[in-house]
Each structure stands twice: as C-alpha cells, then as structure tokens.
Amino acid sequence: MSILVTGATGTIGSLVVQGLASAGAQVSAFVRTPGKQSFPASVKEVVGDLTDVPSLRAALSSVRTLFLLNAVTPDEVTQALVALNLAREAGIERVVYLSVIHADKFTNVPHFTGKHTVERMIESLDIPATILRPAYFMQNERSVQQVIQGYGVYPMPIGSAGVAMIDARDIADAAVAELLRRDREPGPSPRTTLDLVGPELLTGESVARIWSAALDREVIYGGDDAAAFEEQLAALGPSWLAYDMRLMMVGIQKFGMHGTDGTIDRLQAILGRPLRKYADFVKEATAAS
C-alpha cells in the first residue's frame, strides 16, 4: 500500500512527494499531465483528474493514505467532497487535508469558505484525518518579487494586523510528518487540526523594511488599497480569482493571520527544528534572482 498525493506538481505537493520519497515511503503522485514534473525514481505517477471519478476511484483503490490538496478553482469544493467520498468508499482511514487558517472566520472569501465546508464534512463524518491550516505562504511573494526589486514597492496589501507567514517547505515538512505518522500507525488515529504559521507576525511596513535591508535600498509599502490590488490581478488572470484574492486581503487587514498560543512550539516539535524566518526567505529569493 502507498500514499496518494494530489496536487503533486504544485508548490506544496511536489515538496510533499519528495519528502515522502526521501523517507522511504511508497508514493503515488496524482497528476493530470504525465511527465510534467520530475519525480524521484521510486514515485509512481498516476494520471487522472479530481473531477474525473473513474480515474480518481482507480487511483484510490490501491493506496492506504491520502494527501488531499485542491487548487483554488471554481469547483474546488466539488473536487474535495468527491475525493473524500471516494476515499471513504475505498476504505481509506488515513487522510491529511490541506485547508487554510481562519477558514471559519473569513466567511465571505470563496476559497476559505470552500475549505471550511470540506472541514465540516471531515468533522461531521468523523473521518480520521489531520486538517492542516496554513497561513499565507512566503513563496507567494515570488509573484511580486520583480515589482519589489524593479520599483522599490511591496505591493501586497496585507495591512498592519499581522500575518504569520510560513515557508512552503515548512508546510510540506509538517504534511510529510503527519502522513508518515498516520500511514505507519496500525489503525486510524483520532482527527486533529494543526494551524501552520511562521515564527513572527509581519505587516506591510515590516515586510518592506526586510526587503530594504536585503536589497540595500529603500522599499516602501504600497498601502492597503485592495480594490487596486484586484484590478492589477484581473489584468493578469481570471476576474473571479482576482476578486477572491481581494476579499482575502480585506480579511487579512481586518483579522490578520495569527496562530493560537503554543502553535509555534507545537510545530517546531513536529519538525524537530526551528521554523524558517521571512528574512531568510528574502535572502534566498534575492540571491537567486
């Protein structure tokens, strides 16, 4: 039996596949396009789609454990609920689901509420699962790095309430740890929820200062204009996604993204090391550019 990883070619999924393979686990990577990603030699590539029931049912028929990661799409909820129902039909009792922090608080943000709906299914049916709730990924900043370096402006309107940004590698390592723990246990273990946060609260102003130090020149915070942020995103991609991201930023400005007391210590105990800091991510990003 093996571990099936959905979203296997994405930022988090590809890291999870690598981490599991390095730990000696049997891994099946669920992909839509064969050969798109270079996986370790031991990884089995399984072609299918989360909206294609026969391919997903076949992929789930020979695995013991499921890592469920859904991209932000208009049918994200359908994909996740279908996958979990098929997993139950296949008798899978070991699941790790990647949700989002404050999914129950950002109630007007489509992809947050979508993930909260999936969490409610997991809870109501008492599916033996770990629900991972990550905060904002540090790696999201790569999409605006050229703006930061080219114009000296940090354009993400994250406000001043404080965001505990987390490195994608820490998210993946936590997912790997939970997948291995559940997969290796003789039976299903109780449902649990983990907030995944970085070690510090960041604001638009403090992030700009970190980039300024790394680049050795001034970087300013672009401000809290979420409407302008939506307009910029809509010029580059789907309008529904741009609006979704605008609503998320408004929520971040209002609530921030904070872990509960003890979260950082709990995560560092799971990882067996300190969480990565934002300044270290920025140094790596600027060195690679």
TISE-892230 format. One line per field, with one value per residue (C-alpha): residue number from 1; residue in three letters; x, y, z. Coordinates in Angstrom, 2 decimals. Layout:
BEGIN
seq: c(NUM  ...) .
type: c(ALA  ...) .
u: c(X  ...) .
v: c(Y  ...) .
w: c(Z  ...) .
This chain:
BEGIN
seq: c(1  2  3  4  5  6  7  8  9  10  11  12  13  14  15  16  17  18  19  20  21  22  23  24  25  26  27  28  29  30  31  32  33  34  35  36  37  38  39  40  41  42  43  44  45  46  47  48  49  50  51  52  53  54  55  56  57  58  59  60  61  62  63  64  65  66  67  68  69  70  71  72  73  74  75  76  77  78  79  80  81  82  83  84  85  86  87  88  89  90  91  92  93  94  95  96  97  98  99  100  101  102  103  104  105  106  107  108  109  110  111  112  113  114  115  116  117  118  119  120  121  122  123  124  125  126  127  128  129  130  131  132  133  134  135  136  137  138  139  140  141  142  143  144  145  146  147  148  149  150  151  152  153  154  155  156  157  158  159  160  161  162  163  164  165  166  167  168  169  170  171  172  173  174  175  176  177  178  179  180  181  182  183  184  185  186  187  188  189  190  191  192  193  194  195  196  197  198  199  200  201  202  203  204  205  206  207  208  209  210  211  212  213  214  215  216  217  218  219  220  221  222  223  224  225  226  227  228  229  230  231  232  233  234  235  236  237  238  239  240  241  242  243  244  245  246  247  248  249  250  251  252  253  254  255  256  257  258  259  260  261  262  263  264  265  266  267  268  269  270  271  272  273  274  275  276  277  278  279  280  281  282  283  284  285  286  287  288  289) .
type: c(MET  SER  ILE  LEU  VAL  THR  GLY  ALA  THR  GLY  THR  ILE  GLY  SER  LEU  VAL  VAL  GLN  GLY  LEU  ALA  SER  ALA  GLY  ALA  GLN  VAL  SER  ALA  PHE  VAL  ARG  THR  PRO  GLY  LYS  GLN  SER  PHE  PRO  ALA  SER  VAL  LYS  GLU  VAL  VAL  GLY  ASP  LEU  THR  ASP  VAL  PRO  SER  LEU  ARG  ALA  ALA  LEU  SER  SER  VAL  ARG  THR  LEU  PHE  LEU  LEU  ASN  ALA  VAL  THR  PRO  ASP  GLU  VAL  THR  GLN  ALA  LEU  VAL  ALA  LEU  ASN  LEU  ALA  ARG  GLU  ALA  GLY  ILE  GLU  ARG  VAL  VAL  TYR  LEU  SER  VAL  ILE  HIS  ALA  ASP  LYS  PHE  THR  ASN  VAL  PRO  HIS  PHE  THR  GLY  LYS  HIS  THR  VAL  GLU  ARG  MET  ILE  GLU  SER  LEU  ASP  ILE  PRO  ALA  THR  ILE  LEU  ARG  PRO  ALA  TYR  PHE  MET  GLN  ASN  GLU  ARG  SER  VAL  GLN  GLN  VAL  ILE  GLN  GLY  TYR  GLY  VAL  TYR  PRO  MET  PRO  ILE  GLY  SER  ALA  GLY  VAL  ALA  MET  ILE  ASP  ALA  ARG  ASP  ILE  ALA  ASP  ALA  ALA  VAL  ALA  GLU  LEU  LEU  ARG  ARG  ASP  ARG  GLU  PRO  GLY  PRO  SER  PRO  ARG  THR  THR  LEU  ASP  LEU  VAL  GLY  PRO  GLU  LEU  LEU  THR  GLY  GLU  SER  VAL  ALA  ARG  ILE  TRP  SER  ALA  ALA  LEU  ASP  ARG  GLU  VAL  ILE  TYR  GLY  GLY  ASP  ASP  ALA  ALA  ALA  PHE  GLU  GLU  GLN  LEU  ALA  ALA  LEU  GLY  PRO  SER  TRP  LEU  ALA  TYR  ASP  MET  ARG  LEU  MET  MET  VAL  GLY  ILE  GLN  LYS  PHE  GLY  MET  HIS  GLY  THR  ASP  GLY  THR  ILE  ASP  ARG  LEU  GLN  ALA  ILE  LEU  GLY  ARG  PRO  LEU  ARG  LYS  TYR  ALA  ASP  PHE  VAL  LYS  GLU  ALA  THR  ALA  ALA  SER) .
u: c(0.00  1.12  0.37  -1.52  -0.57  -2.97  -1.77  1.54  3.01  2.32  4.48  3.40  2.50  5.85  7.69  5.47  6.20  9.94  9.79  7.84  10.11  13.20  11.67  11.30  7.52  5.69  4.29  1.79  1.68  -1.75  -1.19  -3.28  -0.40  2.19  5.82  5.10  7.08  10.36  9.72  12.14  12.60  10.66  7.50  4.65  2.90  -0.88  -2.70  -6.18  -8.23  -10.12  -13.22  -12.94  -14.49  -13.26  -9.61  -9.77  -11.56  -8.85  -6.08  -7.60  -8.18  -4.59  -3.48  -3.57  -3.25  -4.44  -2.95  -5.74  -4.70  -7.07  -6.05  -8.14  -10.65  -14.38  -15.17  -12.74  -15.45  -16.84  -13.36  -12.65  -16.00  -15.90  -12.36  -13.26  -16.40  -14.44  -11.74  -14.36  -15.76  -12.24  -11.88  -9.13  -8.88  -5.78  -6.19  -4.27  -6.21  -4.63  -7.08  -6.33  -6.02  -9.16  -11.32  -14.21  -13.55  -13.08  -16.66  -17.09  -13.90  -14.86  -11.83  -11.75  -15.40  -14.94  -12.22  -14.31  -17.09  -14.64  -13.54  -17.18  -17.56  -14.46  -15.77  -19.40  -18.43  -15.57  -13.09  -9.72  -7.81  -5.33  -6.57  -3.63  -4.46  -1.55  -1.25  -0.08  2.83  6.13  6.57  3.56  5.96  7.81  4.90  5.66  9.44  10.06  7.85  9.69  13.12  12.25  10.12  11.02  7.41  5.98  2.54  0.70  -1.92  -1.52  -2.08  -0.97  -2.93  -0.05  0.42  2.37  3.69  5.05  7.60  6.11  8.90  7.72  4.15  5.32  7.52  4.59  2.39  5.04  5.36  1.60  1.28  4.06  2.64  -0.82  0.43  2.66  0.13  -1.63  -5.07  -6.78  -5.86  -8.19  -8.97  -6.73  -6.28  -2.99  -2.55  0.62  2.23  5.62  7.59  6.78  3.93  4.60  2.95  3.18  5.62  7.83  7.98  9.08  11.86  13.08  13.26  15.01  17.70  18.16  18.40  20.33  17.95  14.58  11.47  8.17  4.83  2.29  -0.62  -3.94  -5.87  -7.46  -9.51  -6.36  -4.86  -7.88  -7.59  -3.93  -4.63  -7.60  -5.31  -3.22  -5.78  -9.43  -11.61  -13.22  -9.80  -8.75  -11.91  -11.38  -7.84  -9.15  -11.61  -8.81  -6.66  -9.53  -9.88  -6.15  -6.26  -9.15  -8.19  -4.56  -3.40  -2.39  -1.66  -3.09  -0.93  1.55  1.23  4.83  6.23  3.99  5.10  8.77  8.40  6.81  9.53  12.37  13.86  13.07  10.60  12.09  12.04  10.85  14.18  15.92  13.39  14.01  17.78  17.36  14.96  17.22  20.32  18.54  17.28) .
v: c(0.00  3.57  7.24  9.11  12.77  15.01  18.37  16.61  19.06  22.22  24.10  22.13  18.84  18.41  19.04  16.51  13.89  14.50  14.38  11.15  9.51  10.58  8.94  5.65  5.72  4.26  7.28  7.67  11.14  12.01  14.17  15.42  15.50  12.69  13.75  17.35  17.04  15.25  12.95  10.69  7.32  5.47  7.55  6.09  8.59  8.12  10.06  11.39  14.38  15.24  15.88  12.51  9.96  6.77  7.88  9.05  5.89  3.79  5.84  5.43  1.69  0.71  3.24  3.33  7.07  10.22  13.70  15.91  19.25  21.20  24.19  27.36  26.76  27.46  23.79  23.29  22.17  19.60  18.19  17.82  16.34  13.84  12.83  12.31  10.33  8.07  7.66  6.51  4.08  2.71  2.19  4.77  5.75  7.90  11.39  14.66  17.61  20.98  23.70  27.33  29.20  31.03  29.21  29.67  33.40  34.67  33.68  35.87  34.68  31.92  29.65  30.00  29.11  26.29  24.75  25.24  23.27  20.41  20.62  20.35  17.16  15.69  16.59  15.55  12.14  11.80  10.96  10.00  13.00  15.71  19.12  21.41  25.11  27.12  30.88  32.93  31.25  33.12  31.69  33.74  36.68  35.35  36.56  40.18  39.96  41.72  44.60  44.85  44.80  46.84  49.57  49.53  48.86  45.97  45.68  43.04  44.92  42.85  45.75  46.02  43.38  40.92  37.87  34.85  33.97  30.44  28.96  26.39  24.00  24.05  23.37  20.42  19.04  19.18  17.40  14.72  14.19  13.75  11.48  9.23  9.16  8.17  5.74  3.88  3.50  0.13  1.73  5.05  7.75  10.49  13.54  16.53  20.09  21.98  25.67  26.16  29.54  31.18  32.34  36.07  38.44  40.53  43.73  45.58  48.04  45.42  43.34  46.41  47.01  43.41  43.78  47.13  45.51  42.62  44.88  47.64  50.28  51.64  49.57  51.15  49.54  50.18  50.58  48.89  49.56  46.15  47.44  48.46  45.07  43.34  45.46  44.53  40.82  40.89  42.19  39.03  36.30  35.36  38.09  35.67  34.79  38.45  39.24  36.22  37.46  40.98  39.65  37.64  40.75  42.67  39.83  39.85  43.59  43.13  39.94  39.25  35.63  34.53  31.13  30.24  30.10  27.23  26.71  27.62  25.33  22.50  22.91  23.09  19.90  18.15  19.40  18.87  22.24  25.98  27.41  29.40  33.18  35.61  37.44  34.17  33.53  37.03  36.50  33.26  34.88  37.85  35.66  33.51  36.43) .
w: c(0.00  -0.59  -0.03  -2.78  -3.15  -5.05  -6.32  -6.80  -9.32  -7.31  -4.84  -1.76  -3.43  -5.17  -1.90  -0.12  -2.78  -2.44  1.35  1.45  -1.11  0.85  3.94  2.06  1.73  -1.24  -3.04  -5.87  -7.44  -8.86  -11.96  -14.86  -17.35  -17.37  -17.35  -16.33  -13.10  -12.46  -9.50  -7.63  -9.36  -6.64  -7.14  -9.16  -11.42  -11.61  -14.30  -13.59  -12.53  -9.35  -11.48  -13.25  -10.91  -12.67  -12.67  -9.07  -7.94  -9.61  -8.00  -4.54  -4.89  -4.13  -1.50  2.28  2.94  1.12  0.98  -0.32  -1.79  -4.03  -6.10  -5.85  -8.66  -9.12  -8.46  -5.57  -3.13  -5.56  -6.17  -2.46  -1.47  -4.32  -3.37  0.29  -0.55  -2.90  -0.26  2.23  -0.34  -0.83  2.93  3.37  7.04  6.92  5.44  5.59  4.18  3.33  4.33  5.26  8.54  9.75  7.21  9.64  10.12  6.54  5.73  2.64  0.93  -1.54  -1.24  2.56  2.95  0.44  2.55  5.69  4.01  3.45  7.08  8.14  6.10  7.72  11.18  10.67  9.29  11.80  9.05  10.58  9.27  10.04  8.91  8.17  8.24  6.81  6.90  3.91  2.08  1.90  -1.59  -2.76  -2.68  -5.73  -7.85  -6.86  -6.48  -9.79  -8.68  -5.37  -6.96  -10.04  -8.47  -4.78  -3.73  -1.74  -3.38  -1.34  0.76  3.93  6.31  9.92  11.84  11.48  9.27  10.48  7.01  6.70  4.33  1.94  2.89  6.50  5.38  3.30  6.08  8.52  5.97  5.45  9.20  9.59  6.55  7.78  11.31  10.13  7.48  9.93  12.72  12.90  12.81  12.21  14.70  16.01  13.93  14.65  13.40  13.11  12.38  10.34  10.94  10.74  13.79  13.53  12.75  9.66  8.45  5.15  6.69  8.36  5.18  3.22  5.75  5.38  1.59  2.03  4.17  1.75  -1.33  0.45  -0.89  0.09  -0.44  0.61  1.43  -1.33  1.06  1.82  -1.41  -2.02  -4.97  -6.86  -5.98  -7.55  -10.67  -11.11  -10.65  -13.03  -15.77  -15.41  -14.77  -14.14  -12.64  -10.16  -8.75  -8.55  -6.58  -4.31  -3.55  -2.89  -0.33  1.29  1.62  3.20  5.70  6.40  7.01  9.45  11.29  10.44  10.37  13.84  15.32  18.71  21.82  21.68  17.92  17.12  19.82  18.63  15.03  15.88  17.94  14.94  12.59  15.03  14.11  14.13  11.64  8.78  9.09  6.44  6.29  5.40  2.63  1.23  1.28  -0.69  -3.14  -3.85  -4.16  -6.75  -8.84) .
